[in-house]
Amino acid sequence: MTDANAAFFDAANGFAGCIAGLHEVLRRQGLLEGVWCLDPKETLSPGQHEEIDRVYEAYPWLNDDAFVEAHREEWLRG
């Protein structure tokens, strides 16, 4: 969990990409169309995308993608 959180919240880069990292997870789940932030300079840090890929592959049991997929349409039509 610590490894995954470090990737999502961008601990390696002083948390500079934390919002974009969480947006990336939500984008992968189909809940957001992109990782845009209000501040256009706030983006994924260099290497953060690869770190998120790595933890997704290393710890597939930690994500809730199947749960989100099962309910996404219901939530989005709100």
All heavy atoms as an XYZ file, in Angstrom:
622
protein
N       0.824     -1.173      0.000
C       0.000      0.000      0.000
C       0.876      1.248      0.000
O       0.590      2.210     -0.710
C      -0.932     -0.028      1.209
C      -1.872      1.142      1.264
S      -2.988      1.316     -0.119
C      -4.189      0.087      0.227
N       1.937      1.224      0.786
C       2.843      2.373      0.844
C       3.475      2.633     -0.511
O       3.571      3.794     -0.948
C       3.929      2.137      1.913
O       3.290      1.929      3.170
C       4.867      3.314      2.014
N       3.876      1.586     -1.215
C       4.495      1.721     -2.528
C       3.499      2.334     -3.522
O       3.839      3.244     -4.283
C       4.971      0.354     -2.997
C       5.932      0.406     -4.161
O       6.496      1.476     -4.450
O       6.128     -0.658     -4.790
N       2.268      1.845     -3.513
C       1.243      2.373     -4.417
C       0.941      3.831     -4.090
O       0.873      4.683     -4.989
C      -0.026      1.524     -4.330
N       0.768      4.134     -2.831
C       0.487      5.522     -2.444
C       1.634      6.451     -2.832
O       1.404      7.590     -3.249
C       0.201      5.623     -0.946
C      -1.200      5.204     -0.603
O      -2.094      5.211     -1.445
N      -1.416      4.834      0.641
N       2.874      5.970     -2.708
C       4.016      6.795     -3.097
C       3.956      7.135     -4.584
O       4.257      8.266     -4.973
C       5.320      6.076     -2.767
N       3.535      6.184     -5.409
C       3.415      6.440     -6.849
C       2.263      7.393     -7.139
O       2.414      8.354     -7.894
C       3.213      5.130     -7.603
N       1.119      7.148     -6.551
C      -0.063      7.978     -6.828
C       0.124      9.411     -6.331
O      -0.240     10.365     -7.013
C      -1.316      7.396     -6.172
C      -1.677      6.009     -6.630
C      -2.389      5.178     -5.790
C      -1.309      5.522     -7.872
C      -2.741      3.897     -6.190
C      -1.641      4.244     -8.278
C      -2.365      3.418     -7.438
N       0.669      9.555     -5.137
C       0.825     10.874     -4.533
C       2.161     11.535     -4.868
O       2.410     12.656     -4.462
C       0.632     10.789     -3.011
C      -0.791     10.534     -2.610
C      -1.237      9.248     -2.374
C      -1.684     11.584     -2.486
C      -2.564      9.008     -2.014
C      -2.999     11.364     -2.130
C      -3.440     10.072     -1.893
N       3.025     10.834     -5.615
C       4.287     11.386     -6.115
C       5.258     11.773     -5.005
O       5.857     12.849     -5.016
C       4.002     12.592     -7.027
C       5.182     12.958     -7.905
O       6.011     12.083     -8.207
O       5.269     14.138     -8.273
N       5.440     10.876     -4.069
C       6.355     11.137     -2.948
C       7.786     11.380     -3.421
O       8.501     12.193     -2.840
C       6.315      9.963     -1.970
N       8.200     10.721     -4.504
C       9.574     10.866     -4.992
C       9.877     12.287     -5.467
O      11.036     12.678     -5.538
C       9.829      9.876     -6.130
N       8.846     13.031     -5.778
C       9.029     14.395     -6.287
C       8.395     15.427     -5.366
O       7.865     16.448     -5.817
C       8.442     14.501     -7.698
C       9.196     13.636     -8.679
O      10.342     13.891     -8.969
N       8.547     12.589     -9.156
N       8.439     15.144     -4.072
C       7.911     16.097     -3.099
C       6.423     16.348     -3.238
O       5.951     17.435     -2.935
N       5.691     15.349     -3.737
C       4.235     15.409     -3.899
C       3.786     16.412     -4.963
O       2.627     16.804     -5.008
C       3.535     15.669     -2.556
C       3.902     14.654     -1.521
C       4.913     14.917     -0.603
C       3.276     13.425     -1.482
C       5.280     13.963      0.342
C       3.646     12.456     -0.549
C       4.640     12.722      0.366
N       4.701     16.793     -5.851
C       4.379     17.773     -6.897
C       3.278     17.286     -7.827
O       2.481     18.078     -8.311
C       5.629     18.106     -7.702
N       3.218     15.987     -8.089
C       2.210     15.448     -9.007
C       1.073     14.731     -8.319
O       0.421     13.876     -8.922
N       0.805     15.052     -7.057
C      -0.201     14.280     -6.315
C      -1.607     14.406     -6.916
O      -2.296     13.403     -7.074
C      -0.196     14.607     -4.831
S      -0.636     16.286     -4.427
N      -2.042     15.594     -7.284
C      -3.385     15.738     -7.844
C      -3.446     15.075     -9.212
O      -4.374     14.302     -9.501
C      -3.809     17.218     -7.900
C      -3.951     17.768     -6.478
C      -5.119     17.385     -8.676
C      -4.173     19.260     -6.407
N      -2.460     15.331    -10.047
C      -2.430     14.699    -11.366
C      -2.329     13.181    -11.255
O      -2.929     12.459    -12.057
C      -1.264     15.262    -12.182
N      -1.610     12.677    -10.260
C      -1.503     11.232    -10.062
C      -2.836     10.603     -9.716
O      -3.204      9.544    -10.240
N      -3.581     11.250     -8.852
C      -4.906     10.739     -8.512
C      -5.851     10.864     -9.702
O      -6.673      9.972     -9.957
C      -5.457     11.458     -7.288
C      -4.643     11.229     -6.018
C      -5.214     12.043     -4.870
C      -4.559      9.768     -5.665
N      -5.715     11.939    -10.458
C      -6.519     12.082    -11.678
C      -6.193     10.971    -12.664
O      -7.085     10.469    -13.354
C      -6.277     13.438    -12.321
C      -6.964     14.564    -11.621
N      -6.992     15.835    -12.148
C      -7.643     14.637    -10.454
C      -7.668     16.641    -11.334
N      -8.054     15.923    -10.286
N      -4.923     10.568    -12.745
C      -4.533      9.487    -13.644
C      -5.220      8.180    -13.263
O      -5.699      7.442    -14.129
C      -3.008      9.310    -13.657
C      -2.511      8.116    -14.429
C      -2.880      8.105    -15.906
O      -3.253      9.154    -16.482
O      -2.798      7.014    -16.504
N      -5.295      7.886    -11.984
C      -5.989      6.671    -11.536
C      -7.467      6.759    -11.915
O      -8.041      5.802    -12.462
C      -5.819      6.449    -10.017
C      -6.684      5.308     -9.529
C      -4.342      6.195     -9.690
N      -8.091      7.896    -11.675
C      -9.506      8.072    -12.034
C      -9.710      8.026    -13.542
O     -10.718      7.508    -14.026
C     -10.030      9.387    -11.454
C     -10.066      9.457     -9.932
C     -10.421     10.869     -9.471
C     -11.020      8.433     -9.337
N      -8.755      8.516    -14.311
C      -8.832      8.438    -15.771
C      -8.783      6.988    -16.226
O      -9.563      6.552    -17.055
C      -7.685      9.227    -16.422
C      -7.801      9.282    -17.958
C      -6.478      9.630    -18.608
N      -5.438      8.654    -18.369
C      -5.353      7.470    -18.999
N      -6.241      7.110    -19.897
N      -4.369      6.641    -18.714
N      -7.887      6.220    -15.648
C      -7.781      4.803    -16.001
C      -9.071      4.055    -15.684
O      -9.406      3.076    -16.356
C      -6.621      4.150    -15.244
C      -5.264      4.622    -15.709
C      -4.164      4.060    -14.852
N      -2.893      4.633    -15.222
C      -1.759      3.951    -15.260
N      -1.729      2.674    -14.929
N      -0.636      4.549    -15.614
N      -9.773      4.497    -14.686
C     -11.022      3.853    -14.297
C     -12.218      4.372    -15.095
O     -13.329      3.906    -14.903
C     -11.278      4.054    -12.802
C     -10.276      3.339    -11.934
C     -10.492      3.606    -10.457
O     -10.944      4.678    -10.051
N     -10.174      2.614     -9.656
N     -11.991      5.332    -15.974
C     -13.060      5.870    -16.793
C     -13.911      6.915    -16.099
O     -14.986      7.264    -16.582
N     -13.440      7.433    -14.969
C     -14.199      8.434    -14.231
C     -13.831      9.867    -14.621
O     -14.597     10.787    -14.368
C     -14.018      8.231    -12.725
C     -14.621      6.921    -12.204
C     -14.201      6.686    -10.764
C     -16.130      6.931    -12.340
N     -12.666     10.048    -15.217
C     -12.252     11.345    -15.742
C     -11.766     11.144    -17.172
O     -11.234     10.089    -17.509
C     -11.101     11.942    -14.911
C     -11.403     12.429    -13.507
C     -10.120     12.937    -12.847
C     -12.446     13.528    -13.514
N     -11.914     12.172    -17.990
C     -11.457     12.089    -19.374
C      -9.967     12.380    -19.506
O      -9.357     12.041    -20.523
C     -12.259     13.041    -20.246
C     -13.703     12.610    -20.408
C     -14.473     13.514    -21.344
O     -13.848     14.256    -22.134
O     -15.708     13.477    -21.279
N      -9.375     13.028    -18.527
C      -7.958     13.357    -18.592
C      -7.435     13.712    -17.213
O      -8.161     13.642    -16.229
N      -6.183     14.118    -17.165
C      -5.547     14.436    -15.884
C      -5.379     15.938    -15.697
O      -4.526     16.397    -14.957
C      -4.179     13.715    -15.728
C      -4.357     12.220    -15.704
C      -3.216     14.120    -16.820
N      -6.208     16.712    -16.356
C      -6.101     18.164    -16.305
C      -6.343     18.688    -14.897
O      -7.180     18.191    -14.167
C      -7.103     18.798    -17.258
C      -7.090     18.164    -18.605
C      -6.070     18.196    -19.522
C      -8.119     17.363    -19.170
N      -6.422     17.470    -20.629
C      -7.674     16.942    -20.449
C      -9.369     16.944    -18.752
C      -8.431     16.153    -21.288
C     -10.127     16.152    -19.582
C      -9.654     15.769    -20.836
N      -5.610     19.738    -14.573
C      -5.769     20.421    -13.294
C      -6.066     21.897    -13.574
O      -5.850     22.379    -14.683
C      -4.487     20.299    -12.467
S      -4.106     18.611    -11.974
N      -6.553     22.614    -12.590
C      -6.820     24.037    -12.761
C      -5.555     24.795    -13.145
O      -5.581     25.698    -13.962
C      -7.434     24.626    -11.485
C      -8.842     24.153    -11.158
C      -9.274     24.702     -9.801
C      -9.829     24.556    -12.230
N      -4.462     24.426    -12.538
C      -3.170     25.019    -12.887
C      -2.552     24.156    -13.987
O      -2.197     23.003    -13.748
C      -2.259     25.048    -11.662
C      -0.901     25.658    -11.937
O      -0.553     25.888    -13.127
O      -0.179     25.906    -10.960
N      -2.423     24.665    -15.202
C      -1.895     23.852    -16.303
C      -0.461     23.370    -16.076
O      -0.023     22.430    -16.735
C      -1.983     24.775    -17.523
C      -2.254     26.134    -17.015
C      -2.759     26.016    -15.611
N       0.259     23.987    -15.148
C       1.623     23.537    -14.834
C       1.618     22.336    -13.886
O       2.652     21.725    -13.671
C       2.430     24.682    -14.228
C       2.696     25.802    -15.213
C       3.559     26.871    -14.593
C       2.640     28.021    -14.247
N       3.264     29.086    -13.512
N       0.453     22.024    -13.322
C       0.349     20.896    -12.392
C       0.042     19.641    -13.207
O      -1.072     19.435    -13.675
C      -0.753     21.165    -11.371
C      -0.712     20.233    -10.204
C      -1.566     20.728     -9.053
O      -1.914     21.925     -9.016
O      -1.875     19.902     -8.206
N       1.073     18.828    -13.405
C       0.973     17.632    -14.240
C       1.662     16.467    -13.540
O       2.260     16.629    -12.476
C       1.646     17.859    -15.606
O       3.036     18.129    -15.392
C       1.010     19.012    -16.373
N       1.601     15.309    -14.177
C       2.367     14.177    -13.671
C       3.847     14.530    -13.708
O       4.317     15.182    -14.642
C       2.122     12.938    -14.534
C       0.737     12.305    -14.453
C       0.589     11.242    -15.541
C       0.497     11.696    -13.079
N       4.570     14.124    -12.701
C       6.014     14.354    -12.658
C       6.712     13.396    -13.614
O       6.165     12.340    -13.957
C       6.538     14.125    -11.240
O       6.045     15.120    -10.373
N       7.916     13.732    -14.043
C       8.668     12.799    -14.879
C       8.802     11.442    -14.183
O       9.175     11.369    -13.011
C      10.033     13.477    -15.023
C       9.750     14.938    -14.827
C       8.641     14.979    -13.797
N       8.429     10.402    -14.889
C       8.510      9.043    -14.356
C       7.314      8.605    -13.535
O       7.193      7.430    -13.199
N       6.420      9.515    -13.205
C       5.282      9.145    -12.353
C       4.324      8.196    -13.071
O       3.819      7.260    -12.461
C       4.547     10.394    -11.864
C       3.471     10.098    -10.844
C       2.763     11.342    -10.348
O       2.997     12.452    -10.830
N       1.888     11.165     -9.384
N       4.085      8.425    -14.349
C       3.201      7.534    -15.112
C       3.739      6.105    -15.067
O       2.984      5.150    -14.842
C       3.078      8.030    -16.554
C       2.001      7.366    -17.332
N       2.178      6.183    -17.994
C       0.713      7.725    -17.538
C       1.052      5.835    -18.586
N       0.145      6.756    -18.321
N       5.039      5.968    -15.259
C       5.665      4.641    -15.225
C       5.585      4.022    -13.832
O       5.406      2.805    -13.695
C       7.124      4.732    -15.686
C       7.284      5.090    -17.159
C       7.079      6.572    -17.481
O       7.034      7.412    -16.559
O       6.963      6.891    -18.672
N       5.709      4.844    -12.802
C       5.576      4.337    -11.432
C       4.149      3.840    -11.173
O       3.949      2.813    -10.535
C       5.936      5.420    -10.409
C       7.409      5.521    -10.136
C       7.941      4.250     -9.491
O       7.638      3.966     -8.317
O       8.684      3.529    -10.176
N       3.171      4.555    -11.668
C       1.778      4.109    -11.512
C       1.574      2.803    -12.269
O       0.958      1.862    -11.743
C       0.799      5.217    -11.959
C       0.889      6.418    -11.010
C      -0.634      4.679    -12.020
C       0.124      7.651    -11.461
N       2.117      2.705    -13.492
C       2.050      1.439    -14.237
C       2.669      0.307    -13.423
O       2.121     -0.791    -13.339
C       2.814      1.549    -15.565
C       2.113      2.380    -16.612
O       0.901      2.653    -16.485
O       2.801      2.781    -17.591
N       3.832      0.583    -12.838
C       4.562     -0.449    -12.083
C       3.754     -0.958    -10.897
O       3.632     -2.162    -10.689
C       5.909      0.112    -11.603
C       6.754     -0.909    -10.843
C       8.001     -0.266    -10.258
N       7.705      0.731     -9.250
C       7.304      0.450     -7.982
N       7.139     -0.801     -7.597
N       7.082      1.428     -7.120
N       3.161     -0.044    -10.121
C       2.420     -0.509     -8.946
C       1.118     -1.194     -9.344
O       0.673     -2.125     -8.667
C       2.186      0.601     -7.893
C       3.506      1.099     -7.336
C       1.352      1.733     -8.400
N       0.499     -0.764    -10.440
C      -0.685     -1.474    -10.942
C      -0.328     -2.917    -11.279
O      -1.089     -3.838    -10.995
C      -1.241     -0.770    -12.183
C      -2.504      0.015    -11.938
C      -2.471      1.257    -11.329
C      -3.740     -0.481    -12.326
C      -3.620      1.987    -11.112
C      -4.904      0.231    -12.117
C      -4.840      1.466    -11.506
O      -5.987      2.171    -11.286
N       0.839     -3.105    -11.909
C       1.263     -4.451    -12.288
C       1.721     -5.268    -11.077
O       1.417     -6.453    -10.965
C       2.397     -4.370    -13.316
C       2.789     -5.729    -13.854
C       3.814     -5.627    -14.969
O       3.730     -4.689    -15.781
O       4.699     -6.509    -15.016
N       2.434     -4.632    -10.165
C       2.991     -5.341     -9.013
C       1.932     -5.721     -7.975
O       2.071     -6.740     -7.292
C       4.080     -4.495     -8.347
N       0.885     -4.907     -7.841
C      -0.116     -5.116     -6.787
C      -1.534     -5.043     -7.350
O      -2.324     -4.189     -6.959
C       0.028     -4.061     -5.684
C       1.450     -3.834     -5.219
C       2.146     -2.693     -5.599
C       2.088     -4.766     -4.397
C       3.439     -2.470     -5.171
C       3.382     -4.553     -3.967
C       4.061     -3.405     -4.362
O       5.344     -3.194     -3.932
N      -1.904     -5.932     -8.262
C      -3.229     -5.829     -8.887
C      -4.384     -5.972     -7.895
O      -5.480     -5.452     -8.140
C      -3.234     -6.960     -9.918
C      -2.180     -7.905     -9.462
C      -1.157     -7.076     -8.742
N      -4.151     -6.596     -6.781
C      -5.214     -6.778     -5.785
C      -5.529     -5.498     -5.008
O      -6.534     -5.427     -4.309
C      -4.845     -7.899     -4.806
C      -3.580     -7.625     -4.043
C      -3.474     -6.971     -2.846
C      -2.255     -7.958     -4.424
N      -2.162     -6.873     -2.456
C      -1.383     -7.484     -3.415
C      -1.695     -8.617     -5.518
C      -0.008     -7.644     -3.471
C      -0.319     -8.777     -5.563
C       0.498     -8.292     -4.552
N      -4.694     -4.481     -5.135
C      -4.931     -3.241     -4.403
C      -5.897     -2.289     -5.105
O      -6.435     -1.391     -4.480
C      -3.611     -2.494     -4.161
C      -2.662     -3.110     -3.157
C      -1.406     -2.246     -3.033
C      -3.321     -3.263     -1.798
N      -6.098     -2.464     -6.412
C      -6.967     -1.504     -7.091
C      -8.431     -1.943     -7.018
O      -8.737     -3.108     -6.802
C      -6.507     -1.251     -8.529
C      -6.793     -2.390     -9.458
O      -7.939     -2.786     -9.626
N      -5.755     -2.923    -10.087
N      -9.297     -0.977     -7.180
C     -10.735     -1.244     -7.144
C     -11.353     -1.051     -8.524
O     -12.521     -0.717     -8.659
C     -11.431     -0.374     -6.101
C     -11.260      1.119     -6.327
O     -10.486      1.508     -7.234
O     -11.891      1.903     -5.604
N     -10.558     -1.290     -9.565
C     -11.004     -1.060    -10.932
C     -12.234     -1.887    -11.295
O     -13.136     -1.381    -11.967
C      -9.879     -1.348    -11.919
C      -8.723     -0.366    -11.793
O      -8.816      0.573    -10.983
O      -7.729     -0.540    -12.516
N     -12.293     -3.140    -10.883
C     -13.448     -3.983    -11.219
C     -14.721     -3.449    -10.562
O     -15.788     -3.410    -11.193
C     -13.194     -5.435    -10.799
N     -14.620     -3.008     -9.323
C     -15.765     -2.430     -8.624
C     -16.234     -1.156     -9.318
O     -17.431     -0.959     -9.554
C     -15.400     -2.148     -7.164
C     -16.487     -1.460     -6.392
C     -17.575     -2.170     -5.919
C     -16.427     -0.095     -6.150
C     -18.596     -1.538     -5.213
C     -17.426      0.545     -5.444
C     -18.514     -0.179     -4.974
N     -15.282     -0.310     -9.674
C     -15.623      0.942    -10.359
C     -16.266      0.636    -11.706
O     -17.292      1.225    -12.063
C     -14.381      1.845    -10.522
C     -14.680      3.032    -11.421
C     -13.895      2.309     -9.165
N     -15.708     -0.310    -12.451
C     -16.273     -0.665    -13.754
C     -17.702     -1.181    -13.627
O     -18.564     -0.841    -14.433
C     -15.404     -1.709    -14.448
C     -15.890     -2.022    -15.843
C     -14.991     -2.997    -16.580
O     -13.928     -3.371    -16.053
O     -15.366     -3.386    -17.691
N     -17.951     -1.950    -12.586
C     -19.294     -2.500    -12.378
C     -20.332     -1.434    -12.067
O     -21.517     -1.616    -12.337
C     -19.263     -3.543    -11.261
N     -19.918     -0.303    -11.532
C     -20.863      0.734    -11.091
C     -20.719      2.066    -11.833
O     -21.548      2.959    -11.626
C     -20.695      0.957     -9.583
C     -21.006     -0.241     -8.788
N     -22.280     -0.653     -8.504
C     -20.185     -1.172     -8.233
C     -22.243     -1.764     -7.796
N     -20.984     -2.102     -7.620
N     -19.696      2.195    -12.648
C     -19.381      3.479    -13.279
C     -20.568      4.089    -14.020
O     -20.900      5.263    -13.818
C     -18.185      3.317    -14.226
C     -17.758      4.608    -14.879
C     -16.555      4.424    -15.796
N     -16.770      3.354    -16.733
C     -15.955      2.300    -16.874
N     -14.861      2.208    -16.156
N     -16.210      1.358    -17.746
N     -21.218      3.342    -14.871
C     -22.333      3.889    -15.651
C     -23.461      4.377    -14.749
O     -24.032      5.435    -14.979
C     -22.841      2.863    -16.661
C     -21.841      2.530    -17.754
C     -21.332      3.754    -18.497
O     -22.152      4.632    -18.850
O     -20.117      3.829    -18.729
N     -23.748      3.610    -13.736
C     -24.775      3.990    -12.763
C     -24.412      5.318    -12.094
O     -25.242      6.218    -11.947
C     -24.901      2.874    -11.720
C     -25.670      3.203    -10.483
C     -25.474      2.120     -9.427
O     -24.930      1.040     -9.709
O     -25.861      2.397     -8.277
N     -23.168      5.460    -11.679
C     -22.717      6.679    -10.996
C     -22.710      7.876    -11.942
O     -23.069      8.988    -11.539
C     -21.326      6.487    -10.426
C     -21.215      5.438     -9.359
C     -22.203      4.992     -8.540
C     -20.041      4.720     -9.016
N     -21.715      4.020     -7.701
C     -20.384      3.840     -7.977
C     -18.738      4.729     -9.488
C     -19.470      2.980     -7.388
C     -17.819      3.870     -8.906
C     -18.181      3.017     -7.864
N     -22.266      7.661    -13.165
C     -22.105      8.776    -14.098
C     -23.437      9.287    -14.656
O     -23.541     10.434    -15.046
C     -21.157      8.410    -15.236
C     -19.701      8.195    -14.817
C     -18.857      7.790    -16.005
C     -19.132      9.452    -14.167
N     -24.438      8.439    -14.693
C     -25.709      8.929    -15.225
C     -26.485      9.661    -14.133
O     -27.370     10.439    -14.425
C     -26.499      7.844    -15.915
C     -27.160      6.867    -15.168
C     -27.997      5.872    -15.834
N     -28.086      4.883    -14.776
C     -27.974      3.620    -14.904
N     -27.848      3.090    -16.084
N     -28.011      2.827    -13.884
N     -26.109      9.447    -12.868
C     -26.567     10.129    -11.699
C     -27.909     10.679    -11.732
O     -28.536     11.429    -11.225
